[in-house]
């Protein structure tokens, strides 16, 4: 029997963010209400905090991640799914 060199396929990193804004204040910023990471979100993990600004998290995440899905659930809330494929070395 011949030996076959088998490598595991690297799975993408996923970040799901739920956000909302204060409906009583016009133009209020979107804030993170929940975040879930599958894989790794480094170096942006510190920006994914409850009540943190979504703009701050996206400023970091969009260097490596791409938004693959986004949905507004109401006029003041929604969610985003971001994905990063890592290059195998």
Buried (B, 14 or more C-beta within 10 A) or exposed (E): EEEEEEEEEEEBBBBBBBBBBEEEEEEEEBBBBEBEBEBEBEEBBEBBEEEBBBEBBBEBBEEBBEBEEEEEEEEBBBBBBBBBEEEEE
